[in-house]
């Protein structure tokens, strides 16, 4: 009887060691605006953070979809696309957005910068309304996905550090409430040369900010 128990224990230990050493396959979904798309100050994509994250996980990458827009894509646009379960063609494959959200085990989101850029006379009331929309968006995404989600905060392209700091503190609280990782990219402002767009070094900076969570 002791031999049987010992044999079972040995097999159980081997199984547990094997299980812990199997790397989880990564299904990566990048959502958002020009930042997740990767437009830089030279108007081309050389070093987007989405592609960098993809490369980081490439050994165990099961699938990657970048659902981003270079146009004036805003928070409500992404919410509407999710609610409408928009059909997507990416790398000649057909997807539905809700299904992508369900399957992904890694999601990065950068949205809301366009809402700031294209609004004149931004004040705290407007920022609070935008933050309410962002929380509604994150609650919606959490409805479909319970895995790792990273949400990028704001960087100062409206020449108002105080307002950006206010917004980022609230975004961090929103992320905490919804068990989402808040990614602080406030330092990105020093990598912006033309208009709102980061340099390639800026996208490397964003990548490092996201991957810093994997080192904790």
PyMOL commands that set and color helices and strands:
alter all, ss='L'
color gray80, all
select helices_A, chain A and resi 2-21+34-37+49-56+58-60+75-83+97-103+113-117+124-144+161-177+186-191+200-215
alter helices_A, ss='H'
color red, helices_A
select strands_A, chain A and resi 26-32+61-68+87-90+93-96+106-110+148-152+181-183+192-194+197-198
alter strands_A, ss='S'
color yellow, strands_A
deselect
rebuild
show_as cartoon
